[in-house]
C-alpha cells in the first residue's frame, strides 16, 4: 500500500519546475545525509553541509527520481548511496519541489570516504564480501555491519542493487547484472506470493502464545539517527499506513525473561514496523530506545 500526499494547486512536473529555475547543472557542496523521505518513486534527501569557521551550517534538499538519471542502474545506485550518516557529493539542477521548497534535481550522486571511518563503526574498506550465490543474472553477497551500500556496490563491480540494507545492518544483498533482471526481481519482491520479509528478534518477556498477528496502522516516521529511533514525520496530520506483522515464538530463555521471536512483515506500513508492533504486544526489542526507557522506569 502506498501512502499519498495531497497538495493544493495544480500538479506540476518536478523536472519542469527545475527548468523554470535553472537549466545548468552544478556540483552540490559536500554534505552528510541527515534525513530521508520517500513519496512514491521520489526520494527526498536532506544533506547537512560542513560549516566553515565562524559560519552557520546549512542544508540542501536533493530530489532523486529515475527520470533524472541516464539508466535504471544509476538511479538504483543513487538510492542505495543515500543513507543517513553517509557523506555525499551530488550533481544536479536547482528547482522547486512541488511544495515550493528550493531543491536540487540530482543526476549523479556518490559517497565520499570519511576522515575517520572507524569512529563511526564503518567496516574496513579492505574487507571483501562473501559471495553466497552467483548466476548469469544475479549475485547474492554478504554485507558487514558498518559498510555503506555504495562501498559494497563498488566491491562487486558496480552491479545494480536489488535490495538494500542500512549501513549499521548486516545480511544478504542481491545484485542484478542487467536492468531487465533487476526490474523482474523488483516486481517479484513486491508480490508476497514470491518473496516474504522475515526477521528474528530478541525481546523482553515471555509471550503466552505460540503465534499471533498484529494488524495496526502506523503513523509515518522518519529516521532520527542521533536518537537511534523513528520520529513522527507528520505530527499534526497523523498520516497512517496499513501495516500487518505475524510473530512466532521460537524459544524462551526463562532465567533472563528474554524470548526469541520470528517475525514476518505481511503488509509493509512504515519504518520500525516490527519493533513498533512488538511494543504494542508488550514485548520491547532488546536494545531499542523504548526498551531502555522501560528498564529505566
C-alpha positions, 0 to 999 in steps of 0.5 A, a space after each residue: 500500500 502506498 501512502 499519498 500526499 495531497 497538495 493544493 494547486 495544480 500538479 506540476 512536473 518536478 523536472 519542469 519546475 527545475 527548468 523554470 529555475 535553472 537549466 545548468 547543472 552544478 556540483 552540490 557542496 559536500 554534505 552528510 545525509 541527515 534525513 530521508 523521505 520517500 513519496 512514491 518513486 521520489 526520494 527526498 534527501 536532506 544533506 547537512 553541509 560542513 560549516 566553515 569557521 565562524 559560519 552557520 551550517 546549512 542544508 540542501 534538499 536533493 530530489 532523486 527520481 529515475 527520470 533524472 538519471 541516464 539508466 535504471 542502474 544509476 538511479 538504483 545506485 543513487 538510492 542505495 548511496 543515500 543513507 543517513 550518516 553517509 557523506 555525499 557529493 551530488 550533481 544536479 539542477 536547482 528547482 522547486 519541489 512541488 511544495 515550493 521548497 528550493 531543491 536540487 534535481 540530482 543526476 549523479 550522486 556518490 559517497 565520499 570516504 570519511 576522515 575517520 571511518 572507524 569512529 563511526 563503526 564503518 567496516 574496513 574498506 579492505 574487507 571483501 564480501 562473501 559471495 553466497 550465490 552467483 548466476 548469469 543474472 544475479 549475485 547474492 553477497 554478504 554485507 558487514 555491519 558498518 559498510 555503506 551500500 555504495 562501498 559494497 556496490 563498488 566491491 562487486 563491480 558496480 552491479 545494480 542493487 536489488 535490495 538494500 540494507 542500512 549501513 549499521 545492518 548486516 545480511 544478504 544483498 542481491 545484485 542484478 547484472 542487467 536492468 531487465 533482471 533487476 526490474 523482474 526481481 523488483 516486481 517479484 519482491 513486491 508480490 508476497 506470493 514470491 518473496 516474504 520479509 522475515 526477521 528474528 528478534 530478541 525481546 523482553 518477556 515471555 509471550 503466552 502464545 505460540 503465534 499471533 498477528 498484529 494488524 495496526 496502522 502506523 503513523 509515518 516516521 522518519 529516521 532520527 539517527 542521533 536518537 537511534 529511533 523513528 520520529 513522527 514525520 507528520 505530527 499534526 496530520 497523523 498520516 497512517 499506513 496499513 501495516 500487518 506483522 505475524 510473530 512466532 515464538 521460537 524459544 524462551 530463555 526463562 532465567 533472563 525473561 528474554 524470548 526469541 521471536 520470528 517475525 514476518 512483515 505481511 503488509 509493509 506500513 512504515 519504518 520500525 514496523 516490527 519493533 513498533 508492533 512488538 511494543 504494542 504486544 508488550 514485548 520491547 526489542 532488546 536494545 531499542 530506545 523504548 526498551 531502555 526507557 522501560 528498564 529505566 522506569 
